[in-house]
Every structure is written in structure tokens, then in C-alpha cells.
Amino acid sequence: MSAFHFLDFAISIALVMLTLSFFLTCYRVVVGPTLPDRIMALDMLVGVVIGFIAVIGVKTGYHLYVDIALALGLVGFLATVAFARFVLERGVGDHERALLEDREGKR
């Protein structure tokens, strides 16, 4: 097996795994159940998209994708910080408080 075939196989496996994690993360964004869960899922979604960009960059050999992934990582970080500040100022709602108490009661 040559290095080219091995790299092509590794890229295929990486794309399958990233696709699976993308759909599972999208499910978490939609289902929730709380706002912090959705925010963490959005942060994870940014990480998965950065992974997609990196794998496509390796596959095509186009080095500009690294800069795009870096910029997306910075924007994703700033968005996560902004969402965290929003949650801190907003507080936990009654529905989310009941879910958190239910989770703690099951432990």
C-alpha cells in the first residue's frame, strides 16, 4: 500500500467520522434540552466544521484552508464567549432549573 492510498483511506475514514459527529451535534443543537447544552453543541459544531476544512485542505493540497480554519476558530471562540455572557446575564429559567434539579436527583 503506497502512501497515497493510505492517505486517501485515512481521509475517507475522517470524513465519515466527521459526518457522523456533525449529525449527532446537530441533533444536540435541536433537542437541547437546556440553553447551555445548545451553546456547547454549537461550539462543538464549529470544531467539527474546522475538522472538515482541515481534511478537505489535506485532500486538495490547497493551503488557504488553514487560514480559513484559523479564522473560523477565532470567530467560534468569540461566539462562545458572547453566548456564555448572555447565559450569565439571563440566568437559568424555570424549565431549565427543573431539568437541572431532575438531573441532580438521579445521581
OpenMM code with the backbone's topology and positions (N, CA, C; nanometers):
from openmm import Vec3, app, unit

residues = "MET SER ALA PHE HIS PHE LEU ASP PHE ALA ILE SER ILE ALA LEU VAL MET LEU THR LEU SER PHE PHE LEU THR CYS TYR ARG VAL VAL VAL GLY PRO THR LEU PRO ASP ARG ILE MET ALA LEU ASP MET LEU VAL GLY VAL VAL ILE GLY PHE ILE ALA VAL ILE GLY VAL LYS THR GLY TYR HIS LEU TYR VAL ASP ILE ALA LEU ALA LEU GLY LEU VAL GLY PHE LEU ALA THR VAL ALA PHE ALA ARG PHE VAL LEU GLU ARG GLY VAL GLY ASP HIS GLU ARG ALA LEU LEU GLU ASP ARG GLU GLY LYS ARG".split()
positions = [
    Vec3(0.0852, -0.1175, 0.0000),
    Vec3(0.0000, 0.0000, 0.0000),
    Vec3(0.0896, 0.1236, 0.0000),
    Vec3(0.0687, 0.2074, -0.0962),
    Vec3(0.1509, 0.3281, -0.1061),
    Vec3(0.0991, 0.4356, -0.0105),
    Vec3(0.1794, 0.5373, 0.0074),
    Vec3(0.1422, 0.6466, 0.0966),
    Vec3(0.0194, 0.7205, 0.0444),
    Vec3(0.0071, 0.7321, -0.0871),
    Vec3(-0.1091, 0.7999, -0.1448),
    Vec3(-0.2376, 0.7244, -0.1126),
    Vec3(-0.2364, 0.5925, -0.1251),
    Vec3(-0.3557, 0.5131, -0.0954),
    Vec3(-0.3892, 0.5180, 0.0534),
    Vec3(-0.2857, 0.5141, 0.1369),
    Vec3(-0.3094, 0.5225, 0.2807),
    Vec3(-0.3710, 0.6573, 0.3176),
    Vec3(-0.3188, 0.7657, 0.2605),
    Vec3(-0.3730, 0.8985, 0.2882),
    Vec3(-0.5169, 0.9104, 0.2393),
    Vec3(-0.5454, 0.8566, 0.1230),
    Vec3(-0.6815, 0.8602, 0.0700),
    Vec3(-0.7772, 0.7818, 0.1598),
    Vec3(-0.7323, 0.6664, 0.2091),
    Vec3(-0.8144, 0.5859, 0.3000),
    Vec3(-0.8374, 0.6600, 0.4319),
    Vec3(-0.7320, 0.7220, 0.4863),
    Vec3(-0.7446, 0.7963, 0.6119),
    Vec3(-0.8381, 0.9161, 0.5960),
    Vec3(-0.8319, 0.9827, 0.4821),
    Vec3(-0.9215, 1.0961, 0.4569),
    Vec3(-1.0662, 1.0489, 0.4489),
    Vec3(-1.0890, 0.9354, 0.3856),
    Vec3(-1.2258, 0.8819, 0.3763),
    Vec3(-1.2806, 0.8480, 0.5141),
    Vec3(-1.1993, 0.7832, 0.5973),
    Vec3(-1.2423, 0.7493, 0.7335),
    Vec3(-1.2689, 0.8771, 0.8134),
    Vec3(-1.1824, 0.9761, 0.8005),
    Vec3(-1.2007, 1.1018, 0.8732),
    Vec3(-1.3290, 1.1722, 0.8311),
    Vec3(-1.3588, 1.1719, 0.7022),
    Vec3(-1.4820, 1.2364, 0.6553),
    Vec3(-1.6061, 1.1646, 0.7067),
    Vec3(-1.6018, 1.0322, 0.7123),
    Vec3(-1.7155, 0.9562, 0.7657),
    Vec3(-1.7355, 0.9881, 0.9137),
    Vec3(-1.6266, 0.9895, 0.9898),
    Vec3(-1.6377, 1.0180, 1.1332),
    Vec3(-1.6832, 1.1615, 1.1583),
    Vec3(-1.6330, 1.2555, 1.0799),
    Vec3(-1.6757, 1.3944, 1.0957),
    Vec3(-1.8222, 1.4130, 1.0573),
    Vec3(-1.8673, 1.3409, 0.9552),
    Vec3(-2.0083, 1.3487, 0.9161),
    Vec3(-2.0979, 1.2951, 1.0266),
    Vec3(-2.0585, 1.1841, 1.0863),
    Vec3(-2.1360, 1.1276, 1.1970),
    Vec3(-2.1410, 1.2247, 1.3145),
    Vec3(-2.0271, 1.2816, 1.3504),
    Vec3(-2.0266, 1.3760, 1.4618),
    Vec3(-2.1031, 1.5037, 1.4276),
    Vec3(-2.1036, 1.5437, 1.3007),
    Vec3(-2.1809, 1.6608, 1.2594),
    Vec3(-2.3302, 1.6383, 1.2829),
    Vec3(-2.3807, 1.5225, 1.2412),
    Vec3(-2.5236, 1.4960, 1.2579),
    Vec3(-2.5616, 1.4783, 1.4049),
    Vec3(-2.4764, 1.4131, 1.4831),
    Vec3(-2.5052, 1.3987, 1.6258),
    Vec3(-2.5031, 1.5343, 1.6967),
    Vec3(-2.4128, 1.6204, 1.6569),
    Vec3(-2.4065, 1.7534, 1.7166),
    Vec3(-2.5260, 1.8384, 1.6749),
    Vec3(-2.5682, 1.8269, 1.5504),
    Vec3(-2.6890, 1.8986, 1.5066),
    Vec3(-2.8111, 1.8519, 1.5849),
    Vec3(-2.8174, 1.7229, 1.6137),
    Vec3(-2.9268, 1.6704, 1.6958),
    Vec3(-2.9247, 1.7356, 1.8343),
    Vec3(-2.8058, 1.7498, 1.8931),
    Vec3(-2.7951, 1.8115, 2.0253),
    Vec3(-2.8333, 1.9593, 2.0199),
    Vec3(-2.8024, 2.0271, 1.9116),
    Vec3(-2.8409, 2.1682, 1.8983),
    Vec3(-2.9926, 2.1807, 1.8945),
    Vec3(-3.0587, 2.0913, 1.8227),
    Vec3(-3.2043, 2.0995, 1.8083),
    Vec3(-3.2750, 2.0550, 1.9359),
    Vec3(-3.2305, 1.9443, 1.9947),
    Vec3(-3.3012, 1.8856, 2.1086),
    Vec3(-3.2702, 1.9583, 2.2388),
    Vec3(-3.1485, 1.9972, 2.2594),
    Vec3(-3.1139, 2.0706, 2.3811),
    Vec3(-3.0742, 1.9806, 2.4958),
    Vec3(-3.1380, 1.9727, 2.6030),
    Vec3(-3.2651, 2.0299, 2.6464),
    Vec3(-3.2525, 2.1712, 2.7040),
    Vec3(-3.1315, 2.2140, 2.7439),
    Vec3(-3.1178, 2.3475, 2.8014),
    Vec3(-3.0354, 2.4356, 2.7080),
    Vec3(-3.0395, 2.5645, 2.7347),
    Vec3(-2.9639, 2.6595, 2.6532),
    Vec3(-2.8127, 2.6360, 2.6610),
    Vec3(-2.7554, 2.6110, 2.7794),
    Vec3(-2.6109, 2.5816, 2.7821),
    Vec3(-2.5736, 2.4565, 2.7018),
    Vec3(-2.6610, 2.3559, 2.6982),
    Vec3(-2.6355, 2.2381, 2.6150),
    Vec3(-2.6292, 2.2767, 2.4680),
    Vec3(-2.7192, 2.3619, 2.4269),
    Vec3(-2.7211, 2.4057, 2.2871),
    Vec3(-2.5979, 2.4897, 2.2530),
    Vec3(-2.5557, 2.5727, 2.3465),
    Vec3(-2.4369, 2.6552, 2.3233),
    Vec3(-2.3130, 2.5676, 2.3099),
    Vec3(-2.2998, 2.4682, 2.3956),
    Vec3(-2.1850, 2.3778, 2.3854),
    Vec3(-2.1895, 2.2984, 2.2553),
    Vec3(-2.3094, 2.2624, 2.2110),
    Vec3(-2.3215, 2.1903, 2.0841),
    Vec3(-2.2821, 2.2802, 1.9669),
    Vec3(-2.3182, 2.4070, 1.9736),
    Vec3(-2.2763, 2.4995, 1.8677),
    Vec3(-2.1245, 2.5157, 1.8657),
    Vec3(-2.0635, 2.5193, 1.9841),
    Vec3(-1.9180, 2.5265, 1.9905),
    Vec3(-1.8553, 2.4003, 1.9318),
    Vec3(-1.9138, 2.2864, 1.9615),
    Vec3(-1.8656, 2.1604, 1.9044),
    Vec3(-1.8850, 2.1586, 1.7532),
    Vec3(-1.9939, 2.2161, 1.7069),
    Vec3(-2.0203, 2.2222, 1.5630),
    Vec3(-1.9124, 2.3031, 1.4910),
    Vec3(-1.8664, 2.4103, 1.5528),
    Vec3(-1.7569, 2.4880, 1.4946),
    Vec3(-1.6309, 2.4014, 1.4855),
    Vec3(-1.6045, 2.3233, 1.5898),
    Vec3(-1.4888, 2.2337, 1.5870),
    Vec3(-1.4980, 2.1287, 1.4782),
    Vec3(-1.6172, 2.0749, 1.4582),
    Vec3(-1.6368, 1.9745, 1.3528),
    Vec3(-1.6174, 2.0367, 1.2150),
    Vec3(-1.6687, 2.1571, 1.1959),
    Vec3(-1.6517, 2.2248, 1.0667),
    Vec3(-1.5043, 2.2568, 1.0425),
    Vec3(-1.4314, 2.2940, 1.1467),
    Vec3(-1.2870, 2.3153, 1.1330),
    Vec3(-1.2192, 2.1849, 1.0919),
    Vec3(-1.2643, 2.0738, 1.1483),
    Vec3(-1.2110, 1.9440, 1.1074),
    Vec3(-1.2383, 1.9147, 0.9611),
    Vec3(-1.3610, 1.9432, 0.9163),
    Vec3(-1.3936, 1.9262, 0.7743),
    Vec3(-1.3009, 2.0102, 0.6862),
    Vec3(-1.2822, 2.1352, 0.7245),
    Vec3(-1.1971, 2.2239, 0.6454),
    Vec3(-1.0542, 2.1705, 0.6410),
    Vec3(-1.0043, 2.1214, 0.7539),
    Vec3(-0.8680, 2.0684, 0.7578),
    Vec3(-0.8537, 1.9451, 0.6694),
    Vec3(-0.9508, 1.8546, 0.6760),
    Vec3(-0.9433, 1.7325, 0.5949),
    Vec3(-0.9530, 1.7654, 0.4464),
    Vec3(-1.0422, 1.8559, 0.4106),
    Vec3(-1.0535, 1.8953, 0.2700),
    Vec3(-0.9257, 1.9657, 0.2246),
    Vec3(-0.8647, 2.0436, 0.3141),
    Vec3(-0.7382, 2.1082, 0.2808),
    Vec3(-0.6270, 2.0079, 0.2554),
    Vec3(-0.6228, 1.9010, 0.3347),
    Vec3(-0.5231, 1.7959, 0.3121),
    Vec3(-0.5518, 1.7232, 0.1816),
    Vec3(-0.6790, 1.6979, 0.1554),
    Vec3(-0.7157, 1.6241, 0.0343),
    Vec3(-0.6821, 1.7024, -0.0927),
    Vec3(-0.7112, 1.8322, -0.0919),
    Vec3(-0.6887, 1.9122, -0.2123),
    Vec3(-0.5479, 1.9696, -0.2199),
    Vec3(-0.4807, 1.9807, -0.1056),
    Vec3(-0.3481, 2.0409, -0.1044),
    Vec3(-0.3506, 2.1923, -0.1125),
    Vec3(-0.4670, 2.2517, -0.0953),
    Vec3(-0.4834, 2.3965, -0.1027),
    Vec3(-0.4603, 2.4538, 0.0372),
    Vec3(-0.3538, 2.5305, 0.0566),
    Vec3(-0.3109, 2.5734, 0.1893),
    Vec3(-0.3920, 2.6899, 0.2459),
    Vec3(-0.4731, 2.7526, 0.1657),
    Vec3(-0.5551, 2.8629, 0.2155),
    Vec3(-0.6596, 2.8138, 0.3158),
    Vec3(-0.6949, 2.6868, 0.3083),
    Vec3(-0.7930, 2.6316, 0.4017),
    Vec3(-0.7462, 2.6407, 0.5467),
    Vec3(-0.6163, 2.6379, 0.5697),
    Vec3(-0.5641, 2.6513, 0.7061),
    Vec3(-0.5996, 2.7888, 0.7618),
    Vec3(-0.5844, 2.8919, 0.6812),
    Vec3(-0.6195, 3.0271, 0.7253),
    Vec3(-0.7696, 3.0401, 0.7508),
    Vec3(-0.8488, 2.9775, 0.6670),
    Vec3(-0.9941, 2.9808, 0.6852),
    Vec3(-1.0324, 2.9107, 0.8151),
    Vec3(-0.9704, 2.7960, 0.8421),
    Vec3(-0.9999, 2.7223, 0.9651),
    Vec3(-0.9581, 2.8025, 1.0879),
    Vec3(-0.8456, 2.8699, 1.0807),
    Vec3(-0.7994, 2.9527, 1.1920),
    Vec3(-0.8962, 3.0679, 1.2184),
    Vec3(-0.9405, 3.1339, 1.1137),
    Vec3(-1.0364, 3.2439, 1.1295),
    Vec3(-1.1685, 3.1933, 1.1867),
    Vec3(-1.2134, 3.0782, 1.1400),
    Vec3(-1.3376, 3.0214, 1.1926),
    Vec3(-1.3232, 2.9846, 1.3399),
    Vec3(-1.2076, 2.9347, 1.3785),
    Vec3(-1.1836, 2.9033, 1.5190),
    Vec3(-1.1902, 3.0266, 1.6070),
    Vec3(-1.1338, 3.1368, 1.5604),
    Vec3(-1.1396, 3.2614, 1.6371),
    Vec3(-1.2823, 3.3132, 1.6485),
    Vec3(-1.3557, 3.3099, 1.5394),
    Vec3(-1.4953, 3.3553, 1.5422),
    Vec3(-1.5790, 3.2641, 1.6324),
    Vec3(-1.5550, 3.1337, 1.6247),
    Vec3(-1.6276, 3.0403, 1.7109),
    Vec3(-1.5988, 3.0640, 1.8577),
    Vec3(-1.4734, 3.0932, 1.8908),
    Vec3(-1.4384, 3.1233, 2.0297),
    Vec3(-1.5098, 3.2483, 2.0783),
    Vec3(-1.5077, 3.3528, 1.9983),
    Vec3(-1.5748, 3.4768, 2.0376),
    Vec3(-1.7255, 3.4572, 2.0514),
    Vec3(-1.7840, 3.3768, 1.9644),
    Vec3(-1.9278, 3.3495, 1.9747),
    Vec3(-1.9594, 3.2727, 2.1022),
    Vec3(-1.8747, 3.1781, 2.1389),
    Vec3(-1.8971, 3.1019, 2.2616),
    Vec3(-1.8877, 3.1923, 2.3842),
    Vec3(-1.7909, 3.2824, 2.3852),
    Vec3(-1.7783, 3.3766, 2.4966),
    Vec3(-1.9011, 3.4673, 2.5037),
    Vec3(-1.9494, 3.5138, 2.3895),
    Vec3(-2.0682, 3.6001, 2.3882),
    Vec3(-2.1909, 3.5244, 2.4378),
    Vec3(-2.2076, 3.3996, 2.3945),
    Vec3(-2.3205, 3.3195, 2.4428),
    Vec3(-2.3098, 3.2942, 2.5929),
    Vec3(-2.1894, 3.2701, 2.6424),
    Vec3(-2.1713, 3.2463, 2.7858),
    Vec3(-2.2082, 3.3706, 2.8663),
    Vec3(-2.1695, 3.4862, 2.8175),
    Vec3(-2.2077, 3.6103, 2.8866),
    Vec3(-2.3591, 3.6303, 2.8840),
    Vec3(-2.4209, 3.5931, 2.7724),
    Vec3(-2.5665, 3.6031, 2.7620),
    Vec3(-2.6341, 3.5129, 2.8645),
    Vec3(-2.5853, 3.3908, 2.8783),
    Vec3(-2.6450, 3.2973, 2.9740),
    Vec3(-2.6238, 3.3466, 3.1165),
    Vec3(-2.5069, 3.4015, 3.1464),
    Vec3(-2.4817, 3.4523, 3.2810),
    Vec3(-2.5726, 3.5696, 3.3148),
    Vec3(-2.5971, 3.6583, 3.2201),
    Vec3(-2.6833, 3.7732, 3.2459),
    Vec3(-2.8300, 3.7332, 3.2509),
    Vec3(-2.8664, 3.6367, 3.1697),
    Vec3(-3.0066, 3.5939, 3.1608),
    Vec3(-3.0451, 3.5087, 3.2800),
    Vec3(-2.9540, 3.4270, 3.3272),
    Vec3(-2.9844, 3.3358, 3.4360),
    Vec3(-3.0498, 3.2096, 3.3830),
    Vec3(-3.0798, 3.1208, 3.4739),
    Vec3(-3.1411, 2.9936, 3.4381),
    Vec3(-3.2917, 3.0073, 3.4520),
    Vec3(-3.3652, 2.9683, 3.3487),
    Vec3(-3.5106, 2.9759, 3.3511),
    Vec3(-3.5720, 2.8665, 3.4371),
    Vec3(-3.7027, 2.8752, 3.4601),
    Vec3(-3.7721, 2.7777, 3.5438),
    Vec3(-3.7654, 2.6379, 3.4845),
    Vec3(-3.7852, 2.6272, 3.3534),
    Vec3(-3.7821, 2.4964, 3.2877),
    Vec3(-3.6430, 2.4347, 3.2985),
    Vec3(-3.5396, 2.5150, 3.2742),
    Vec3(-3.4027, 2.4650, 3.2821),
    Vec3(-3.3656, 2.4308, 3.4258),
    Vec3(-3.4139, 2.5088, 3.5222),
    Vec3(-3.3866, 2.4799, 3.6628),
    Vec3(-3.4485, 2.3462, 3.7021),
    Vec3(-3.5692, 2.3190, 3.6545),
    Vec3(-3.6337, 2.1909, 3.6846),
    Vec3(-3.5560, 2.0752, 3.6224),
    Vec3(-3.5061, 2.0935, 3.5009),
    Vec3(-3.4257, 1.9888, 3.4376),
    Vec3(-3.2966, 1.9635, 3.5138),
    Vec3(-3.2312, 2.0706, 3.5591),
    Vec3(-3.1070, 2.0545, 3.6347),
    Vec3(-3.1315, 1.9857, 3.7683),
    Vec3(-3.2405, 2.0208, 3.8363),
    Vec3(-3.2728, 1.9552, 3.9631),
    Vec3(-3.3058, 1.8086, 3.9419),
    Vec3(-3.3729, 1.7779, 3.8312),
    Vec3(-3.4048, 1.6389, 3.7999),
    Vec3(-3.2773, 1.5595, 3.7734),
    Vec3(-3.1832, 1.6198, 3.7039),
    Vec3(-3.0549, 1.5527, 3.6775),
    Vec3(-2.9789, 1.5271, 3.8069),
    Vec3(-2.9766, 1.6261, 3.8960),
    Vec3(-2.9051, 1.6093, 4.0225),
    Vec3(-2.9727, 1.5061, 4.1112),
    Vec3(-3.1030, 1.4951, 4.1027),
    Vec3(-3.1756, 1.3968, 4.1826),
    Vec3(-3.1493, 1.2542, 4.1390),
    Vec3(-3.1174, 1.2340, 4.0125),
    Vec3(-3.0912, 1.0994, 3.9608),
    Vec3(-2.9517, 1.0501, 3.9956),
    Vec3(-2.8633, 1.1391, 4.0374),
    Vec3(-2.7250, 1.0989, 4.0691),
    Vec3(-2.7155, 1.0325, 4.2015),
] * unit.nanometer
topology = app.Topology()
chain = topology.addChain("A")
for resn in residues:
    res = topology.addResidue(resn, chain)
    for name in ("N", "CA", "C"):
        topology.addAtom(name, app.Element.getBySymbol(name[0]), res)
